């Protein structure tokens, strides 16, 4: 069309860096970060991030270099989400539950030039560097993050120190903005629940758009107070590290997440928003009465990571929390869909409302499309709530690709959509509902069994605290249902009783034939490691169909 022109006047690469810069002006004296007795304003956070970026460049960091961090939800972790990209580098947040071996693998794969390490995880990092020292690669420099209230910030011959490093930075440093908004901003390794971790590349553009989408789906007004229960290392805190800055909010940091800390933080800081996997919600609703405190006002909670059982959602609402259910993957920057509530559902019974809220919904405003498709024909499944297909995404908040793994990237994008590997159905209104991971679905005697449906029934039993279901190899049926259950403290129920309970609420073929009572292995983001449980289930051997087994 005549008269159109693209120039610096109407096109600037999108980047979350601008969120911090704006809040430093609009909300300069408002509290940005709280960690125990430590508090910073947005002006201070902005200055600290500029000096951090400057210090990184003085250390030799160049555009595109990877800077790793191994830390919980502390102020330094938050600052690194801005300081690293402001230096033109790529932030790689590592899972704090990884051991030295895995950390060494990821440092080698990412080719990180630096690693920032919280004092609590120093030995893990040192172990990783010791392993790497036996290889030919150049070791990354280590920067120790000491506790905020420590006064003697001194570097040692073996590593640099965070606050001392910041002191070397220049406050007039010129921020390195991305040359292209599709330049990488962060590298997130998948949790490895089903396979070896892969390095997911996020762009400045995708991070910007998903951050604004997170603001919208959390219904965040200006100056929210956000309690950090979601690990910042997981999908960059579902992109809320940047989203809270966009709204000039206050970040309440927690090193350790517990029900007591959650209730106390909400009461003390008048928290307006928080988030967490269903395991966090489960922790809240089962907190001892002595740990619970009345909510000072409406607290919006975004949950995701695994489909939340309706019973858990119902209990959260009863406590006064307003729960929004989102769904996504590391490859979609965290949240990709939201179960947006419709006014006509308000008149439905509470238990029906909870079941609807457990659905994954539709794409949020930052992504183009989500659909359930036949993975072979790529045709959309009918909206009948029954026909199963694979959940697929398309849009600007889908990853750039997997680092150094073009084969896996091409497979994930085959057909022009991102293939999630999750199985689901589409309801008449278009809302999707997850049924399982493609690798988790149980096929018994030719029947597909959704582990999520069986788990939901187990969760509804008053004695059950946690439940996970996997397939157990069977010579006759192919697979049978094996349930791993953790009971609430002081409760006692037999395997036979749980199996009978499931038979009363499900078709008989879906009921567990084996029940194992034990703690469930989880990733740090609250996802049950089903591949671990599958190994355990198949190691049980040939047992009677009504089984109580303690491994």
C-alpha positions in Angstrom: 0.0 0.0 0.0 1.4 3.4 -1.0 2.7 5.6 1.8 3.8 2.8 4.2 7.3 2.8 5.6 9.1 0.8 8.2 11.5 2.9 10.3 12.8 3.5 13.8 9.8 5.8 14.3 7.3 2.9 14.0 9.3 -0.2 14.6 11.5 -1.1 17.6 12.4 -4.6 18.6 10.2 -5.8 21.4 12.0 -6.7 24.7 11.0 -7.0 28.4 13.9 -4.7 29.2 11.5 -1.8 28.5 9.2 -3.0 31.4 12.0 -2.3 33.9 12.9 1.0 32.4 9.3 2.3 32.5 8.7 1.1 36.1 11.9 2.8 37.2 10.3 6.1 36.1 6.6 5.6 36.9 7.0 3.6 40.1 10.5 4.8 41.1 9.9 4.9 44.9 7.6 2.0 45.1 8.9 -1.3 46.5 10.0 -3.7 43.8 11.5 -6.6 45.7 11.0 -7.9 49.2 13.1 -10.7 50.7 12.8 -11.0 54.5 14.0 -7.6 55.8 15.6 -6.6 52.5 13.7 -4.2 50.3 14.5 -2.4 47.0 12.6 0.2 45.1 12.1 0.2 41.4 14.7 2.9 41.0 17.2 0.8 43.0 16.4 -2.4 41.1 16.9 -0.6 37.8 20.2 0.8 38.9 21.4 -2.6 40.2 20.5 -4.3 36.9 22.3 -1.6 34.9 25.4 -2.1 37.0 25.1 -5.9 36.8 25.0 -5.6 33.0 28.0 -3.3 33.0 29.9 -5.7 35.2 29.1 -8.6 32.9 30.4 -6.7 29.9 33.6 -5.8 31.8 34.1 -9.5 32.5 34.1 -10.0 28.7 30.5 -11.0 28.1 29.6 -10.5 24.5 26.3 -10.6 22.6 24.8 -14.1 22.6 26.9 -15.5 25.4 25.1 -17.7 27.9 25.1 -16.8 31.5 23.8 -19.5 33.8 22.3 -19.2 37.3 21.7 -21.8 40.0 19.5 -20.0 42.7 16.1 -20.1 44.3 13.6 -17.2 44.3 15.9 -14.5 45.8 16.5 -10.8 44.7 19.7 -11.7 42.7 17.7 -14.2 40.7 15.2 -11.5 39.8 17.9 -9.0 38.9 19.6 -11.5 36.6 16.4 -11.7 34.5 17.0 -8.1 33.5 20.8 -7.6 34.0 21.8 -10.5 31.7 19.7 -9.5 28.7 20.7 -5.8 29.2 24.3 -7.0 28.6 23.1 -8.6 25.4 23.6 -12.1 26.9 21.3 -15.1 27.2 20.1 -16.1 30.7 20.1 -19.9 31.5 18.3 -20.6 34.7 19.1 -24.1 36.1 16.9 -26.3 38.2 18.1 -26.1 41.8 17.2 -29.8 42.3 19.8 -30.9 39.7 22.8 -32.7 41.1 26.4 -31.8 40.1 26.4 -34.3 37.2 23.4 -32.8 35.5 24.6 -29.3 36.1 27.9 -30.2 34.4 26.0 -31.6 31.5 23.9 -28.5 31.1 26.8 -26.1 31.5 28.7 -28.0 28.8 25.7 -28.1 26.4 24.9 -24.4 26.9 28.5 -23.4 26.8 27.9 -20.9 29.6 30.6 -18.4 30.1 29.5 -17.6 33.7 27.5 -19.3 36.4 25.9 -17.3 39.3 25.4 -19.6 42.3 23.5 -19.1 45.5 25.5 -20.1 48.6 23.1 -22.9 49.3 24.1 -24.7 46.1 27.8 -23.9 46.0 28.9 -27.5 46.5 26.7 -28.6 43.6 28.2 -26.0 41.3 31.8 -26.8 42.5 31.1 -30.5 41.9 29.9 -29.7 38.4 33.0 -27.5 37.6 35.2 -30.3 39.0 33.6 -32.7 36.5 34.0 -30.2 33.6 37.7 -29.7 34.5 38.4 -33.2 33.3 37.2 -32.2 29.8 38.7 -29.8 27.2 36.2 -27.1 27.5 36.9 -23.7 29.1 35.3 -23.5 32.6 32.7 -20.8 33.3 33.6 -18.2 35.9 31.7 -18.7 39.2 29.9 -15.8 40.9 28.8 -16.6 44.5 25.5 -15.1 45.7 25.8 -14.7 49.5 22.8 -14.1 51.7 21.5 -10.6 51.4 22.0 -9.7 55.1 25.7 -10.7 55.0 27.9 -7.7 55.4 31.4 -9.1 54.4 30.9 -9.5 50.7 34.4 -10.7 49.8 35.5 -12.6 46.7 37.8 -15.6 47.1 40.5 -16.9 44.7 38.1 -19.5 43.5 35.2 -17.3 42.5 33.8 -13.8 42.3 31.1 -12.4 44.7 27.8 -11.0 43.5 27.6 -7.7 45.5 31.3 -7.0 44.9 30.7 -7.6 41.2 27.8 -5.2 41.1 30.0 -2.5 42.8 32.4 -2.6 39.8 29.5 -1.9 37.3 28.9 1.6 35.9 25.6 3.4 36.4 25.9 5.1 33.0 26.3 1.8 31.1 24.5 1.9 27.7 22.1 -1.1 27.7 22.6 -3.5 24.9 19.1 -3.9 23.3 18.4 -6.7 20.9 19.3 -6.0 17.3 16.4 -8.3 16.3 13.5 -9.0 18.6 13.8 -12.7 17.7 17.3 -12.7 19.3 17.4 -15.2 22.3 16.8 -13.8 25.7 16.8 -17.0 27.7 17.6 -20.7 27.6 15.3 -23.0 29.6 16.0 -26.7 30.0 12.9 -28.9 30.1 12.3 -30.7 33.3 13.0 -34.1 31.8 9.8 -35.8 33.1 9.7 -38.0 30.0 13.1 -37.8 28.4 16.5 -36.1 28.6 16.3 -32.3 29.1 16.3 -30.2 26.0 17.4 -26.5 25.8 14.4 -24.4 24.8 15.3 -21.0 23.3 13.1 -18.0 24.2 13.2 -14.8 22.2 12.9 -11.2 23.4 9.7 -10.9 21.3 8.1 -14.1 22.8 9.0 -13.1 26.3 7.6 -9.6 25.8 4.3 -11.0 24.5 3.9 -13.8 27.0 4.6 -11.4 29.8 1.8 -9.1 28.8 -0.5 -12.2 28.3 0.4 -13.2 31.8 -0.7 -9.8 33.1 -4.0 -10.1 31.3 -4.8 -13.7 32.3 -3.9 -13.0 35.9 -6.0 -9.8 35.8 -3.2 -7.8 37.2 -3.8 -4.1 37.7 -1.1 -1.6 38.4 1.1 -2.3 41.5 0.2 -5.9 42.2 1.9 -7.7 45.1 3.1 -11.0 43.8 4.2 -13.9 46.0 6.8 -16.1 44.4 5.9 -19.7 44.8 6.6 -20.6 41.1 10.3 -21.2 40.7 11.9 -18.3 38.7 14.1 -20.9 37.0 11.0 -22.6 35.5 10.0 -20.9 32.3 11.4 -17.7 33.8 8.7 -17.9 36.5 6.0 -18.4 33.8 7.3 -15.1 32.4 6.0 -13.3 35.5 9.5 -12.1 36.4 9.1 -9.6 33.6 5.3 -9.3 33.9 5.4 -8.0 37.5 7.8 -5.3 36.3 5.5 -4.3 33.5 2.9 -3.3 36.1 5.2 -1.9 38.7 4.4 -4.6 41.2 6.1 -5.8 44.3 7.9 -9.2 44.2 7.8 -11.1 47.5 10.6 -13.6 47.3 10.6 -16.9 49.2 13.7 -19.1 49.4 11.6 -22.0 50.6 8.0 -22.5 49.9 5.8 -23.9 52.7 2.1 -23.4 53.6 3.1 -21.5 56.7 5.3 -19.1 54.7 2.6 -18.6 52.1 -0.1 -17.7 54.6 2.3 -15.5 56.6 3.5 -13.7 53.5 0.0 -13.1 52.2 -1.1 -11.6 55.6 2.1 -9.5 56.1 2.4 -8.0 52.6 -1.2 -8.0 51.5 -0.4 -10.3 48.6 -2.8 -9.9 45.6 -1.4 -12.6 43.3 0.5 -15.8 43.5 0.8 -19.0 41.5 1.9 -22.6 41.7 1.5 -26.1 40.5 -1.4 -28.2 41.9 1.1 -29.6 44.5 1.4 -26.0 45.9 -2.4 -25.7 46.0 -2.6 -29.1 47.7 -0.1 -27.9 50.3 -2.3 -24.8 51.0 -5.6 -26.6 51.4 -4.0 -29.3 53.7 -2.1 -26.8 55.9 -2.6 -27.3 59.6 -5.1 -24.9 61.1 -2.3 -23.4 63.1 -0.5 -22.3 59.9 -3.5 -20.9 58.2 -4.4 -17.2 58.4 -7.4 -15.3 57.1 -6.8 -13.7 53.7 -6.6 -9.9 53.9 -8.3 -9.6 50.5 -8.8 -11.3 47.2 -5.8 -13.4 46.2 -5.7 -14.5 42.6 -3.8 -17.8 42.0 -2.7 -19.0 38.6 -2.1 -22.8 38.5 -0.7 -25.0 35.9 2.1 -27.5 35.3 -0.3 -30.4 35.7 -4.1 -30.6 35.5 -5.5 -29.7 39.0 -8.0 -32.1 40.5 -11.5 -30.5 40.8 -11.5 -31.2 44.5 -8.4 -29.2 45.0 -9.8 -26.2 43.0 -13.0 -26.4 45.0 -11.1 -26.4 48.4 -9.0 -23.4 47.3 -12.1 -21.3 46.4 -13.6 -22.2 49.7 -10.5 -20.7 51.5 -11.0 -17.5 49.6 -8.5 -17.9 46.7 -9.6 -17.1 43.2 -8.0 -19.8 41.0 -7.2 -19.3 37.3 -6.2 -22.5 35.5 -3.6 -22.1 32.7 -1.8 -24.7 30.7 1.4 -24.7 28.7 4.9 -26.1 28.4 8.4 -24.9 28.6 8.2 -24.7 24.8 5.3 -22.1 25.1 7.1 -19.9 27.6 4.9 -21.4 30.3 1.2 -20.4 30.1 -0.3 -21.0 26.6 -4.0 -21.4 27.4 -6.4 -20.1 30.1 -9.7 -21.5 31.2 -11.5 -18.1 30.9 -14.6 -18.1 33.1 -18.0 -17.5 31.5 -20.7 -15.7 33.4 -23.3 -18.4 32.5 -21.3 -20.9 34.6 -21.9 -18.9 37.8 -25.3 -20.5 38.3 -23.9 -24.1 38.1 -23.4 -26.2 41.2 -19.9 -25.8 42.8 -18.8 -29.3 42.0 -19.7 -28.7 38.3 -17.9 -25.4 38.3 -14.8 -27.0 39.7 -14.8 -29.6 36.9 -15.1 -26.9 34.3 -12.3 -24.9 35.9 -10.1 -28.0 35.7 -10.2 -27.7 31.9 -7.3 -26.1 30.0 -9.5 -23.7 28.0 -8.5 -21.7 25.0 -5.3 -19.9 23.8 -4.5 -16.7 25.7 -4.3 -13.4 23.9 -0.5 -13.7 23.3 -0.8 -16.9 21.1 -2.5 -17.4 17.8 -4.1 -20.8 18.0 -4.4 -24.0 20.1 -6.1 -27.0 18.7 -6.6 -30.8 19.2 -5.5 -32.6 16.1 -5.1 -36.1 14.8 -1.2 -36.3 14.8 -1.2 -38.3 11.6 -3.7 -36.5 9.4 -3.4 -33.1 11.1 -7.2 -32.7 11.0 -8.9 -31.1 13.9 -10.9 -33.6 16.1 -14.6 -33.0 16.5 -15.8 -30.9 19.4 -17.5 -33.7 21.1 -15.5 -33.9 24.4 -14.7 -37.5 23.5 -12.4 -37.8 20.5 -8.8 -37.7 21.6 -6.0 -36.0 19.7 -2.8 -34.2 20.3 -2.7 -30.6 21.7 -1.0 -28.3 19.2 0.0 -24.7 19.3 0.8 -22.0 16.8 1.9 -18.4 17.6 4.5 -15.9 18.6 5.0 -17.4 22.1 6.2 -20.7 20.8 9.9 -21.3 21.3 12.6 -20.5 18.7 13.7 -24.1 18.9 15.9 -26.6 20.8 19.5 -25.6 21.2 21.9 -27.7 19.0 19.0 -30.1 18.2 17.6 -29.3 14.8 16.2 -32.8 14.5 14.1 -32.4 17.6 13.0 -28.9 16.6 11.8 -30.1 13.1 9.9 -32.9 14.7 8.3 -30.6 17.2 7.2 -28.2 14.4 6.2 -30.9 11.9 3.1 -29.9 10.0 3.4 -26.2 10.8 2.3 -26.6 14.4 4.1 -27.2 17.7 3.3 -30.7 18.8 3.0 -30.8 22.6 2.9 -34.5 23.1 -0.2 -34.0 25.3 -3.4 -35.7 24.5 -6.8 -34.1 25.0 -10.3 -33.5 23.8 -12.2 -30.5 22.6 -15.6 -29.6 24.0 -18.5 -28.1 22.2 -17.5 -24.5 23.2 -14.0 -25.1 21.8 -12.4 -25.4 25.3 -9.8 -28.1 25.4 -9.3 -30.6 28.2 -6.1 -32.6 28.8 -6.4 -36.4 29.1 -2.8 -37.4 29.3 0.7 -37.2 28.0 1.0 -39.4 24.9 3.6 -41.4 26.8 1.4 -41.7 29.9 -1.9 -43.0 28.4 -2.6 -46.5 29.6 -3.9 -49.0 27.0 -5.5 -51.9 28.7 -7.2 -54.6 26.7 -7.5 -52.2 23.8 -9.1 -49.5 25.9 -7.5 -46.1 26.4 -7.4 -45.1 30.1 -6.7 -41.5 31.0 -4.5 -41.4 34.1 -5.8 -37.9 34.9 -9.3 -39.2 35.2 -8.2 -42.0 37.6 -6.1 -39.6 39.6 -9.0 -37.2 39.9 -11.2 -39.9 41.5 -8.3 -41.0 43.9 -7.9 -37.3 44.9 -11.6 -37.1 45.8 -11.1 -39.8 48.5 -11.0 -38.1 51.9 -7.8 -40.0 53.0 -5.7 -39.3 49.9 -3.2 -36.4 49.9 -1.5 -37.2 46.6 -2.0 -39.7 43.8 -0.3 -40.6 40.5 -1.3 -43.4 38.1 0.9 -45.2 35.6 0.6 -48.3 33.4 2.0 -51.6 34.6 2.9 -54.2 32.1 0.6 -57.2 32.0 0.9 -60.4 29.9 -2.9 -60.6 29.3 -4.2 -57.0 29.2 -1.0 -55.4 27.9 -1.2 -52.9 30.7 -3.1 -52.5 33.9 -3.5 -49.4 36.2 -1.0 -49.0 39.0 -1.7 -46.2 41.5 0.9 -44.6 43.7 -0.7 -42.9 46.7 0.4 -40.7 49.6 -2.2 -40.6 52.4 -3.0 -37.6 54.6 -1.3 -37.6 58.0 -3.3 -39.7 60.5 -5.4 -41.3 57.8 -5.4 -45.0 57.1 -7.0 -46.8 54.1 -6.2 -50.1 52.5 -5.5 -50.8 48.8 -8.6 -52.9 48.6 -10.8 -49.9 49.8 -9.2 -47.5 47.3 -9.7 -49.9 44.5 -13.3 -50.5 45.4 -13.8 -46.7 45.7 -12.5 -46.2 42.2 -14.8 -49.0 40.9 -17.7 -47.1 42.4 -16.8 -44.0 40.5 -15.2 -45.3 37.3 -15.8 -48.1 34.8 -14.2 -51.3 36.3 -11.5 -51.5 33.6 -10.2 -48.0 34.7 -9.8 -48.9 38.3 -6.3 -49.6 39.7 -5.3 -53.2 40.1 -2.2 -52.3 42.1 -1.8 -49.7 44.8 1.5 -48.5 46.2 1.7 -46.3 49.3 4.7 -44.0 49.2 5.9 -40.4 48.6 5.7 -39.4 45.0 8.9 -38.4 43.2 8.6 -34.9 41.7 10.4 -32.3 39.6 11.0 -29.0 41.3 8.0 -27.6 39.5 5.7 -30.1 41.1 5.3 -32.5 38.2 5.3 -36.1 39.2 8.1 -38.1 37.6 6.0 -40.8 36.0 8.9 -42.4 34.3 10.3 -43.2 37.7 7.0 -44.6 38.8 6.7 -46.7 35.7 10.0 -48.4 36.5 8.8 -49.0 40.1 5.5 -50.4 38.9 7.1 -52.9 36.5 9.6 -53.9 39.2 6.9 -55.0 41.5 6.5 -58.2 39.6 3.4 -60.3 39.3 1.2 -59.5 42.3 -2.4 -60.1 43.1 -4.8 -57.6 41.6 -5.7 -56.1 45.0 -2.3 -55.1 46.2 -0.7 -53.1 48.9 3.0 -52.8 48.2 5.6 -50.8 50.0 8.8 -50.5 48.0 
